Amino acid sequence: DKSDVDVEKAKSTLILCYGFLTLYAPEELILARIEKDVIKQVLNHFNTK
């Protein structure tokens, strides 16, 4: 279904954005936030049940 494909593309785009944020963010800022905020948000996109 086209809408399912669009949803998966949107999820992939968001995860890619989080990846770029963590890559380019200052280390002292990202280390404090990666487990608390970033990973939580990425995992939410995989938990569809």
Secondary structure, 3 states (H helix, E strand, C coil): CHHHHHHHHHHHHHHHHHHHHHHHCCHHHHHHHHHHHHHHHHHHHHCCC
